[in-house]
């Protein structure tokens, strides 16, 4: 069936923290291959990987409730109980715990997505969706069965500055009253990891590369690359709007990130999930930026630490060592 966006998905079926649910409906493949049962709304699962941001996570998860099409299940992948606060007791939320690291935590969440879901959405724990975000994702998937992965349009991205508070991000969205009337779909080299949605069937058996440790750095590009290598379309749309707060708390050290800025893109080029030109472009732009800005660094960025990590990464590269996991030991 087409992905209908005329009604919100019911939250009547709740999931106690730490439990799992099973789909009792027999799922059949439809003409568009979505896997949705005839006469049923598409089943949507939203995943958050989080650590050390319990207060913000609680606000962001509650904000999901403003969606015109609500997810049936929210999975929060964390390391300890302290990471989630009261979120664990909310209806429709499944909390799973495991080893730290973005790729590990996202994989742990994927391992707990019940059978029968049609769409899996990954959001950062500091990303706020416009109230029609999920509806627009479903509409875009309904428009083209070849679309396997969608990333939305960022109205403001705090990652490029000191970041936004939750209230600031909500105010930015409140001013964006009108979603574009015309859907525009553009192919892209990879999704933006803070907001990406997938047809569940397109990622069956796929996992994030756990050699991309800690913050991951380009793990989204690698995951998207796995999809387009299998023939799925990876696109960006103009109607799924959101704000990335760019919260600085809980991020990795400058040296570790700097190492990943060099090694990870080159590693992905070797894997063929990122074109070599794109990998070199990523490396050069980040190294140049860290070098220039290290003379007068921003207060919220450890430019000198990043540059130090860049140099260590280059030294490993010239010695033939593409070892992204080394960042965890720096």
N, C-alpha and C positions, 0 to 999 in steps of 0.2 A: 504493500500500500504506500501511497505517497506519505511523506512526513507532514501530517496535519499540524497546524499551529493555532487552531481555533479554540482550543481549551487547554487549561493547565492539567498536568499530570497529577493524579491524586496522591496525597501523602498518607492515605489511610493505612497502608502497610508500613509499619515502623520497624526499625532495626535497632535493638538494644546494643549498646557499646560492647564490642568484643564478640558479637555474634555474627552469623551469616544468614542470608536468606536464599531460598531456592525458588526458581520460577516454576510454578506448577503448570503453566500453560504450555501446550505443545507449540514450539516455534517452527514456522515454515518459511522457506525462502520465497520472497515476493518477486515480482517482475523486475524491480530495481535492485534486487540482491540485498536489501537492507536487513533481512532476517526478522522484521517485525511481523507479529501475528496479524492476520486479517481482522479488521475491525478494532484494532488496538492502537492507542497512541504509542509513538516510539518511546522506548524505555531509555532514559538518560541517566548516566552516572557521572558525577563530578568528583574529581580527585584533587585533594590538597596534600602536598608534602610539606611538612613544617618542622621547625625545631626552634625552641627558645623564644617564641612570640605568642604565648597563650592569649594575652589580652587582645592583641590585634586579630588573631585568628577567630576569636569569639565574635568580634564585630563583623569580620568578613563573611563568616559562615552565616550569621544572622542576615546579612545583606542579600544573600542568595535568595532569601524568602521574598524579595521584591520582584523576582522574575515573573513575567507573564506566563511563561511555561516553566514549571518547577521540575527539578530533577527528582526522580524516584528515590535515588540513593546518593548520599555524599560519603565518600571514604576519606578519612583523614589518616595519613601515614606519618607516624611520629617515632620518637626514640624512647620517650618516657612519659609518664602521666603528667609531669609538670609542663609538657609542651602543649597540652590541650585544654587545661582548665575545665570549665563546665560544659565544653562542647560535647564531651563523651556521653552526657546524659540527654542530649537533645534527640527528639524523634527523627528517624530517617537518617541518622548518622552512624556509620560504622568506623570505629577507631582500631587501627592495627599498629602494632609496635614492632620495630626491628632495628637493624644496624643503621648508623647515621650515614648520610650522603644522599644527595638528590636522586641519583640514578637508582641506588639501592632502594630508597624509600618509594619511588614511583613504581619500581618493579614489584615491591611487596604489595602495594595497592592493587596493581594489575592482577596479581595472583589471587586477590580476594574479590574481584568483580564476578558476581554470579553469572551463570549462563543466562542467555536470553536478552541481554541488554543490546540496544541498537547503536547507541552513541556514547562514547567515553570522552570526557572533557577533562583536561589538565589545566588547573589554574594555580598561579603562585598565591601564597598566603597573604600577599599584599596587592592583589588585583581586584578591582571593583568592576563588575559588569553593569552596563546600562540595562535597565529593566527588560528590554526586548532582546538581549544578547542571545540567549538560548533559542528563542523563537526565530531569530534571523539565521542562526546556524542551521536549524532544521529546514528553513525555507530554501537556503542555498543548496543543501544536500538534495532536497526534493527536485531542484531545478536541473541537476546533472548527476546521473548515477555514477559517473567516473570520478567524481570528487571524493577523495578518501580522507583528506586532511584540510582543515580550515583554521586560519588564524585571523583575528579581527583587526580593527583599526584603533590605534591608541590615540586618545584625545590629548593626553598629557602623560609624560613618562618621567617620573622622579629619579630614575636611575641615572639620568644625565645631570642631576643637580643634587641638592641636599635632601631631596625627597619631599613627599607630601604627607600630611597627617591624614587620618581616616576622614575627618570632617572636611578637610580641604578637597580630598578626592571626591567625596559625596557631593560637595558644592559644585565641582566641575561638571559632574554628570547631571546635576539638577538643571544646569544652564543649557545642557544639550537636549532640548525638548523635542527636536524634530530629527528623526532618523531619515537618511536619504530615501526618497521614494523609489529610486531605481537601483536595483541590485547590480553592482559591478564586481565581477570576479576576475582576478588577475593571478596568473601562475607565479609562484615564488620559489626561490631556491630552498627555502625551509621555513617552518613556522617559527613564531616568536614564543618561546617557552612559557611565558607568563600567562598566555591564553591560547590554547590550541585544542581543537576538537577533532575526533576521529570517528569514522564508521567503525564499529566494533569488529566487523568482519575483515576490515583492511589491516588490523593490527593483531589478528589472531596468531599467536605464536611468536610475535615480536617482543623484544625487551630492550630497555635502555642499556647501553654499554656501561657496565660497572667499572671498567678501567678508567672511566671519566669520573674521578672521585670528587668528594667535597661538593662544591657549588655546581659541578658538572661542566660548565663552560662549553657550549656548542653541542650539548647532549640533545637539544631540540633539533638542531640541524642534522645530526647523525640519525635520529629517529625518523625524521621526515625523509632523509636520504634513503633509508631502508624501504620506505613506502614507494618513492618514485622509481627505485630500482626494480620494484615488482609491478610497475605499470600504473600505479595510482596517481591521481592528480593531487598536488599540494598547492593550495591557493590561499590568497588573502581576499577578504571581502570588505566592502566599505560600510556595511550596515550593522555589523556587530561591533558596537562601540564600547570602549572601556578606559579605565585609568589605572596605570601601574604606579603605585605609590612610591616604589623605589626605596623602601625602608632599609636603613643601613644596619640596624642591629641584627646580629646573628650571622653576618657574612664572614667569609674567610679572610685570612691575612693577605696583605698586599703581595708579599713574596710568593705565596702559594698561587694566588690568582695570576700574577705575572708569568709564572712558569706555565700555567695552563693556557695563557694567551698565545704562547708560542708553540708549545708541544701539541695541544689538542687539535688545532686546525690541520697541522701537518700529519698527524696520526689519522685524521678522518680522510685526508686526501689519499693516504696509502690504502685505507679501507674502501675508497671510491664512494663514500657517502657525501663527500664535498669535492667539487672540482678544484684542481690544483690552483687555478687562478684565484678563485675565491679564498682559498686557504692562505695564499700568499698575501692577498689584499688585507685579510683580517690581521695577520701577523704584523705587516708593515704599518698599518694605520695605528694599531695599539702601541707598538714600540715607539713610533715617532711621537705619538701623543704623550706617552709616559716620559720620554726624554725631554721634550720641550717643556712640559708642565712641571717637571721635577724641580725646576729653578724657582717656581712660585706655585707650589701645589695647592689645590683646593683643600679646605679644612676637612672635608668628608671623604677624601681619597688619599690613600697611601701611595703616592706616585713613585717615591723612591723605592719603596718595598716592591712595587710592581716591576720597576725597571731592573732591580736586582734579580727578581724571578725571571724576567725576560732573558737576561744574560746567562743565567743558569740553564734555561731552556735551549738557548742557542748552542751552548757548549755541549749539552747532551745530543743535540741534533747533529752537530758536526762529527760527533763520535759514533753516530749511527744508532743512537738510543732514543727511540720514540716510546717513552714510558710515561704516559699520562698519570699513572698511579703514584709516581714519585712525588707529586705535589703534596700528598698526604704526609710525607715525611720531612718536608722542608720547614 
